[in-house]
Amino acid sequence: RYERFKFKNWSLISKLQFLIQMSLVVVLSGAQLFVSANLREESKILAEEKGSQVANEIIDGANLLMVTGQIGEPENRKLLLHKISTGVNIKSVQLVRAQPVVDLYGPGLPEEQIRDDVQREVIASRKARITFDKDAKGAPFLRVVTPYAASKDFHGTDCTGCHQAEEGTILGASDVTIDLAPDYARINHMEVQTVLGQVALHVFLYFFIGFSVKRYVRTPA
């Protein structure tokens, strides 16, 4: 009853179709998964680099405001972060105050206050933290939280004098969120295009193999 479904009883065309098509499915699907995974990982690496770059821009901008005596104006600090936040794929930026700065200059603006445990952990541990997550809508993003320590020579500026803090004291941290949705959307589009190309290839091979076998291979009557 099931003899005709056994591979040995298939026609030559069916055997060739199955072997070639299944081999292609395995090879091409594996290659696509490998490439897609690498592209997503590369996207994260580039986002990490961008997050670190933005963190440097924030502290450099704040340092410039401090040197010129303009950092005391809340609007100047807001403008600095607003300009930085308009960069490509930047979802949000925040500059928070650690306790030494709060003790000296006050809590500052509401957005300059510590908002969650991640920021507290970074300030306490003195180590940057990078996390990958998704928002409520499922859009992927990369968050980079970077601590800032007082230095006697930060790009030529002595931070310890203005902040009345010992060198190495954590004065605050930046919190930068990089939007990965555009990069992932391009990767998803590439995956769809690749799948469509594979389907077209399988259809072409189906007819090509059938035509070639019938034309060039003699099968027993």
C-alpha positions in Angstrom: 0.0 0.0 0.0 2.8 2.4 0.9 5.4 1.0 -1.5 5.1 3.9 -3.9 6.0 6.3 -1.1 9.4 4.6 -0.5 12.4 6.5 -1.9 13.7 3.5 -3.9 10.4 3.4 -5.8 10.4 7.0 -6.8 11.0 8.0 -10.4 14.5 9.3 -11.3 13.1 12.9 -11.7 11.5 12.8 -8.2 14.7 11.5 -6.7 16.8 14.2 -8.3 14.3 16.9 -7.4 14.2 15.8 -3.7 18.0 15.4 -3.3 18.9 18.7 -5.1 16.1 20.8 -3.6 16.5 19.6 0.0 20.3 20.1 -0.3 19.7 23.7 -1.4 17.2 24.3 1.4 19.7 23.1 4.0 22.6 25.0 2.6 20.9 28.3 1.7 18.8 28.4 4.9 21.9 27.8 7.0 23.8 30.5 5.1 20.9 33.0 5.5 20.7 32.3 9.3 24.4 32.8 9.6 24.5 36.0 7.7 21.4 37.4 9.4 22.9 36.6 12.9 26.2 38.3 11.9 24.4 41.4 10.6 22.4 41.7 13.9 25.6 41.2 16.0 27.4 43.8 13.8 24.5 46.2 14.3 24.9 45.8 18.1 28.6 46.4 18.0 28.2 49.6 15.9 25.5 50.7 18.3 27.9 50.2 21.3 30.5 52.2 19.6 28.0 55.0 18.8 26.8 54.9 22.5 30.4 55.4 23.7 30.9 58.2 21.2 27.8 60.0 22.4 28.8 59.5 26.0 32.1 61.3 25.2 30.2 64.1 23.4 28.0 64.6 26.4 30.8 65.0 28.9 32.9 67.1 26.5 29.9 69.4 26.0 29.2 69.6 29.7 32.9 70.3 30.4 32.9 73.1 27.8 29.8 74.7 29.5 31.6 74.4 32.9 34.8 76.1 31.6 32.8 78.9 30.1 30.6 79.3 33.2 27.4 78.5 31.4 26.6 75.1 33.0 24.7 76.8 35.8 21.9 77.7 33.4 19.4 74.8 33.1 18.5 75.9 29.5 22.1 75.5 28.4 22.2 71.9 29.7 18.9 71.1 28.1 20.1 72.6 24.8 23.3 70.5 24.9 21.4 67.2 25.4 18.7 68.2 22.8 21.3 68.8 20.1 23.0 65.5 20.9 19.7 63.6 20.9 19.0 64.7 17.3 21.8 62.4 16.0 20.9 59.5 13.8 19.3 56.5 15.6 19.6 58.2 19.0 16.5 57.3 21.0 17.2 59.3 24.2 20.1 60.8 26.2 20.3 61.7 29.9 23.0 63.2 32.1 22.4 62.4 35.8 24.1 63.8 38.9 25.8 61.6 41.5 25.6 62.4 45.1 28.8 64.6 45.3 27.4 66.9 42.7 23.9 66.9 44.3 25.6 67.9 47.7 27.5 70.7 46.0 25.1 72.1 43.4 21.7 70.6 44.3 19.5 68.0 42.6 19.2 69.9 39.4 16.5 69.3 36.9 14.1 66.3 37.3 15.7 64.7 34.2 19.1 65.1 35.9 18.2 62.9 38.8 18.9 59.1 39.0 15.8 57.3 37.7 16.5 53.6 38.1 18.7 50.8 39.6 20.8 50.5 36.4 22.1 54.1 36.9 22.6 53.5 40.6 24.6 50.3 39.9 26.8 52.0 37.3 27.6 54.9 39.7 28.2 52.5 42.6 30.3 50.0 40.6 32.2 52.7 38.6 31.7 50.5 35.5 29.8 51.2 32.3 26.9 49.0 31.5 25.6 48.0 28.1 22.2 46.2 27.7 20.1 45.1 24.8 16.4 45.2 25.2 13.0 45.9 23.5 10.5 48.5 24.2 6.7 48.0 24.8 6.2 47.8 21.1 8.9 45.3 20.5 11.3 47.7 18.9 15.0 46.7 19.8 17.3 49.2 21.4 20.8 49.3 23.0 21.3 51.2 26.3 24.7 52.5 27.3 25.2 53.9 30.8 28.6 55.5 31.4 30.0 56.8 34.7 32.1 60.0 34.8 34.9 60.3 37.3 36.6 63.5 38.5 40.1 64.0 37.0 42.8 66.5 37.5 43.4 66.5 33.7 40.3 65.8 31.8 41.1 67.1 28.3 43.2 69.8 29.9 40.6 70.7 32.6 41.0 70.0 36.4 37.5 68.7 37.4 38.5 68.2 41.0 38.7 72.0 41.6 35.2 73.0 40.5 33.6 69.9 42.0 35.6 70.0 45.2 36.1 66.2 44.9 39.0 63.8 45.0 40.3 62.4 41.8 38.4 59.3 40.8 35.2 60.4 42.5 32.1 59.5 40.4 30.3 62.8 39.6 27.5 61.4 37.4 26.7 59.3 34.4 25.2 59.5 31.0 22.4 57.3 29.8 22.3 56.8 26.0 19.7 54.7 24.2 20.4 53.7 20.6 17.5 52.8 18.4 18.2 49.5 16.5 14.8 49.3 14.8 15.9 50.9 11.5 18.9 48.5 11.2 16.8 45.5 12.1 14.1 46.5 9.6 16.7 46.6 6.9 18.0 43.1 7.9 14.4 41.8 7.9 13.8 43.2 4.5 17.0 41.5 3.2 15.8 38.2 4.7 12.4 38.5 2.9 14.2 39.3 -0.4 16.5 36.3 0.1 13.6 34.0 0.8 11.8 35.2 -2.3 15.0 34.6 -4.3 15.3 31.1 -2.9 11.7 30.3 -3.8 12.3 31.5 -7.3 15.4 29.4 -7.5 13.6 26.3 -6.4 10.8 26.8 -8.9 13.4 27.3 -11.7 15.3 24.1 -10.7 12.1 22.1 -10.5 11.3 22.7 -14.2 14.9 22.7 -15.3 15.6 19.3 -13.7 12.4 17.8 -15.1 13.2 19.1 -18.5 16.9 18.0 -18.4 16.1 14.5 -17.3 13.4 14.0 -19.9 15.6 15.4 -22.6 18.9 13.8 -21.9 18.3 10.8 -19.7 16.7 7.7 -21.0 14.5 6.0 -18.4 13.3 2.3 -18.7 9.9 1.9 -20.2 
